[in-house]
Amino acid sequence: MRGTGLEMGLKHDWYIDERADAEKSTRAAAKYLKTLHRMFGEDWHLALASYNGGPGRVQRAMKRSGREDFWALSASSRFLPRETRDYVPLILAAMIIARNPAQYGMNVTPYDEQQFETVQVAEAVDIRRVAEWVDIPVQTIQELNPELRRWTTPVRATDYELKVPMGTADAVRERLEQADPTELAALNRHTVKKGETLTSIAKRLKVSRGDLAEANYLTLKSRVKPGQQLVIPRPPTLLLATRTENPAPVVDARTADVVTASNVQVPEPEKTAQSKLIHRVKRGDTLFSIARLYRTTVASLKQWNRIRGSAIQVGQRLTVFTNRSMATN
């Protein structure tokens, strides 16, 4: 969960969600499990239960029942929810199978980890420019940096470590040094005028007030001052391309949020038609994970399904619209 991730040192804002990075989230999960293990007297069963249901809920269940053993505690449905009671044996079963998958008829293919290098980025940079510089699909940059939620690295990060394919780091560093800082990221900005508020700006520019606040590291209650520069999180319109003979590849929702810069040429947009799908929410689904699955945005999912907040329920049916290319090639 977002709150737990923040407690364990993971960053989460409009630009990045480090829970999506396999290594960072695994280390954070291990750190959290270690904390719970100490909290519950080095009892791994209770630690696993609290990982799923929350330590407060498990502690209250222990107090109400007078039981300190997970199996005794879960013998009754009165104290812990079914999901938490099932969670611990499911994890233990997964551990047994993982130790000897062949015995259980499972053929596990080792994951072929993609090799990469890191480049320290001192200011916001459009990841599609990086992909173009080294002549690779932008999806490769996205796969190496799954924590990125947008088309750009964080606007306030002065030492962001961007992962690039092995052998390309030097070329990226060279292009970063040569590039005009104003052309590194296609960001649309608004200068605050006297009397304007986040609400009035969002309404006039037709953007989400929440996105407007988050994109500028503000809260919904923040006040803005005349002359203040705000990043405008405008919905997708056109794809950026620095050269018409080498256009940026078609990308997913994170890169589609971009607004074209004034000094770029844009290829003729491809005709598309929308397909309507129904997604049934499964256990573990979040708006973010569903949006990534269908290559759309959380904001779009909320709008299509009239959702306020971020809570969804298992079994809930969500309407999803996807673009179908009409091009014959």
C-alpha positions in Angstrom: 0.0 0.0 0.0 1.1 3.6 -0.7 1.4 4.6 3.0 3.4 1.5 3.9 5.7 2.0 0.9 6.4 5.6 2.0 7.1 4.4 5.6 9.6 1.9 4.1 11.4 4.6 2.1 9.8 4.2 -1.3 9.0 7.4 -3.2 5.6 8.0 -4.7 4.4 11.2 -6.4 2.9 12.3 -9.7 6.1 11.4 -11.6 7.3 8.1 -10.0 6.0 5.1 -8.0 8.9 3.1 -6.7 6.5 0.2 -5.8 6.6 -0.6 -9.5 10.4 -1.2 -9.4 10.9 -4.9 -8.7 14.2 -4.5 -6.8 13.2 -1.4 -4.7 9.8 -2.8 -3.8 11.2 -6.2 -2.9 13.8 -4.6 -0.6 11.1 -2.5 1.0 8.9 -5.6 1.5 11.8 -7.5 3.1 12.4 -4.5 5.4 8.7 -4.3 6.3 8.6 -8.1 7.0 11.7 -7.8 9.2 10.0 -5.0 11.2 6.8 -7.1 11.6 8.9 -10.1 12.6 10.4 -8.1 15.5 7.0 -6.5 16.4 5.4 -10.0 16.8 8.1 -11.6 18.9 9.9 -13.2 15.9 6.8 -15.2 15.0 6.8 -15.4 11.2 3.1 -16.6 10.9 1.9 -13.5 12.8 4.3 -11.3 10.8 2.8 -12.7 7.5 -0.7 -12.2 8.7 0.0 -8.6 9.7 1.7 -8.0 6.3 -1.6 -8.8 4.7 -4.2 -7.5 7.2 -2.1 -4.8 9.0 -0.3 -5.0 12.4 -3.1 -3.1 14.2 -5.8 -5.5 13.1 -3.7 -8.6 14.1 -2.9 -7.0 17.5 -6.6 -6.2 18.1 -7.5 -9.8 17.2 -4.9 -11.2 19.6 -6.2 -8.9 22.4 -9.9 -9.8 21.8 -9.3 -13.6 21.5 -6.6 -13.9 24.1 -4.6 -16.1 21.6 -1.0 -15.5 20.5 -0.7 -18.3 18.0 -1.8 -17.6 14.4 -3.3 -21.1 13.9 -5.4 -20.8 17.0 -6.3 -17.2 16.1 -7.4 -18.3 12.6 -9.4 -21.3 13.7 -12.4 -19.0 14.1 -13.8 -16.5 11.6 -14.5 -14.1 14.5 -11.2 -12.4 14.7 -9.4 -12.1 11.3 -10.9 -11.6 7.9 -10.9 -14.6 5.5 -8.3 -13.1 3.2 -5.8 -12.8 6.1 -6.6 -16.3 7.4 -6.0 -17.8 3.9 -2.9 -15.6 3.2 -0.5 -17.3 5.5 -1.0 -20.9 4.3 -1.0 -19.6 0.7 2.5 -18.1 1.3 3.8 -21.2 3.0 2.5 -23.4 0.1 4.2 -21.1 -2.4 7.4 -21.4 -0.5 7.2 -25.2 -0.6 6.4 -25.3 -4.3 9.2 -22.8 -5.1 11.8 -25.0 -3.4 10.9 -27.9 -5.7 8.6 -26.8 -8.5 9.2 -29.9 -10.7 7.7 -32.1 -7.9 4.5 -30.2 -8.4 4.5 -30.3 -12.1 5.7 -26.8 -12.7 8.4 -25.8 -15.1 10.0 -22.5 -14.0 12.0 -20.7 -16.6 14.7 -18.5 -15.1 14.2 -14.8 -15.7 16.6 -13.4 -18.2 17.5 -10.1 -16.5 18.1 -7.2 -18.9 21.5 -5.6 -18.6 21.6 -1.9 -18.0 23.7 1.1 -17.1 22.6 4.2 -15.1 22.9 7.9 -16.1 22.5 10.6 -13.6 20.0 13.2 -14.8 20.2 16.7 -13.4 16.8 18.0 -14.6 13.6 16.7 -16.2 14.2 14.8 -19.5 11.7 13.3 -21.9 12.4 9.6 -22.0 11.4 9.5 -25.7 14.3 11.8 -26.5 16.6 9.4 -24.7 15.2 6.5 -26.8 15.7 8.5 -30.0 19.3 9.4 -29.1 20.3 5.8 -28.9 17.9 4.5 -31.5 15.9 2.1 -29.4 12.1 1.7 -28.8 10.9 3.9 -26.0 9.3 0.8 -24.5 12.8 -0.4 -23.6 13.4 2.7 -21.5 10.0 2.2 -19.8 10.8 -1.5 -19.1 14.1 -0.5 -17.5 12.4 2.2 -15.5 9.0 0.9 -14.4 8.8 3.4 -11.6 8.3 6.2 -14.0 4.6 7.1 -14.3 4.9 9.8 -16.9 6.8 10.6 -20.1 9.4 12.6 -18.2 11.8 12.1 -15.2 10.7 14.1 -12.1 10.9 17.8 -12.7 12.5 18.6 -9.3 15.0 15.7 -9.2 18.6 16.9 -9.6 20.2 13.5 -9.3 17.7 11.1 -10.8 19.3 7.8 -11.9 17.8 6.8 -15.3 18.5 3.2 -16.4 19.5 2.8 -20.1 20.6 -0.3 -22.1 24.1 -1.6 -21.6 26.6 0.2 -23.8 24.4 3.4 -24.3 25.2 5.4 -21.2 28.1 7.4 -22.7 26.0 8.4 -25.7 23.2 9.6 -23.5 25.5 11.6 -21.2 27.0 13.2 -24.3 23.6 14.2 -25.7 22.5 15.5 -22.3 25.6 17.8 -22.1 25.0 19.1 -25.7 21.2 19.6 -25.4 19.5 22.9 -24.7 17.9 22.4 -21.2 14.7 23.9 -22.4 14.3 21.2 -25.0 15.0 18.2 -22.8 11.4 17.8 -21.7 8.1 18.7 -23.4 6.4 20.4 -20.4 3.6 22.8 -20.7 3.7 25.6 -18.1 1.3 28.2 -16.8 2.3 31.5 -15.1 -0.1 32.2 -12.2 -2.0 35.5 -12.5 -3.3 37.6 -9.7 -6.5 36.2 -8.2 -6.0 32.7 -9.6 -6.2 29.5 -7.5 -5.5 25.9 -8.2 -9.2 25.3 -8.7 -9.7 28.2 -11.1 -6.5 27.3 -13.1 -7.6 23.6 -13.3 -11.1 24.6 -14.4 -9.9 27.0 -17.1 -7.3 24.7 -18.5 -9.5 21.7 -18.2 -7.2 19.5 -16.1 -7.7 17.6 -12.9 -7.1 19.8 -9.8 -5.5 16.8 -8.1 -3.1 16.2 -11.0 -2.3 19.9 -11.2 -1.4 19.9 -7.5 0.6 16.7 -7.6 2.5 17.6 -10.8 3.8 20.7 -8.9 4.4 19.0 -5.5 1.5 20.8 -4.0 -1.5 19.8 -1.9 -5.1 20.5 -2.9 -5.2 23.2 -0.2 -2.0 24.9 -1.4 -2.1 28.6 -2.4 -0.4 29.8 -5.5 1.2 33.2 -6.0 1.2 35.6 -9.0 4.2 34.8 -11.2 4.6 31.3 -10.0 5.3 28.7 -12.7 3.1 25.6 -12.8 3.6 22.4 -14.8 0.3 21.7 -16.6 -0.6 17.9 -16.7 -2.5 18.2 -19.9 -4.1 15.1 -21.4 -2.4 13.5 -24.5 -2.7 15.2 -27.8 0.2 14.7 -30.2 3.4 12.7 -30.2 6.7 14.4 -29.9 9.3 13.9 -32.6 12.6 15.8 -33.0 12.9 14.8 -36.6 10.2 13.8 -39.0 12.5 11.2 -40.6 13.0 9.6 -37.2 9.8 10.0 -35.2 9.5 8.8 -31.7 7.8 5.4 -31.4 4.2 5.1 -30.4 4.1 4.8 -26.6 1.9 3.9 -23.7 -0.1 6.0 -21.3 3.0 7.4 -19.4 4.4 8.9 -22.6 1.0 9.8 -24.0 0.5 12.5 -21.4 2.9 14.8 -23.2 2.1 18.1 -24.8 4.3 18.9 -27.9 6.9 21.5 -27.6 6.7 24.5 -29.8 10.0 23.7 -31.6 9.2 20.2 -32.8 7.6 18.8 -35.9 4.8 16.3 -35.5 3.9 13.4 -37.9 0.4 13.1 -39.2 -1.6 11.3 -36.4 -2.9 7.8 -37.2 -6.6 7.2 -37.3 -7.8 5.1 -34.4 -11.1 3.7 -33.2 -12.0 3.0 -29.6 -13.0 -0.5 -28.3 -15.0 -0.8 -25.1 -13.9 -3.5 -22.7 -15.1 -4.7 -19.3 -12.5 -5.5 -16.7 -13.6 -7.5 -13.6 -11.5 -6.5 -10.6 -9.4 -9.3 -9.1 -7.8 -9.6 -5.8 -4.6 -7.5 -5.8 -5.8 -5.2 -8.6 -5.4 -1.4 -8.2 -6.4 1.4 -10.5 -2.7 1.9 -11.3 -2.1 -1.8 -12.2 -5.3 -1.9 -14.3 -4.3 1.3 -16.1 -0.9 -0.1 -16.9 -2.5 -3.3 -18.2 -4.6 -1.5 -20.7 -2.1 1.2 -21.4 -4.3 4.0 -20.2 -4.3 6.4 -17.2 -5.8 6.2 -13.7 -7.5 9.5 -14.4 -9.2 8.0 -17.5 -10.4 4.9 -15.5 -11.9 7.2 -12.9 -13.7 9.3 -15.5 -15.1 6.3 -17.4 -16.4 4.7 -14.2 -17.2 7.8 -12.2 -14.9 6.8 -9.4 -13.9 9.2 -6.6 -10.8 8.4 -4.7 -8.9 5.2 -5.4 -10.8 2.4 -3.8 -12.1 -0.5 -5.9 -13.7 -3.8 -4.9 -13.0 -7.4 -5.9 -15.6 -8.4 -8.5 -16.3 -4.8 -9.5 -16.8 -4.3 -13.3 -14.8 -1.5 -14.8 -15.4 0.0 -18.3 -12.1 0.5 -20.2 -11.7 2.1 -23.6 -8.7 1.2 -25.7 -7.6 2.6 -29.1 -7.6 0.2 -32.1 -5.3 1.2 -34.9 -7.1 1.7 -38.3 -3.9 1.6 -40.3 -3.5 -1.3 -42.7 0.3 -1.4 -42.1 
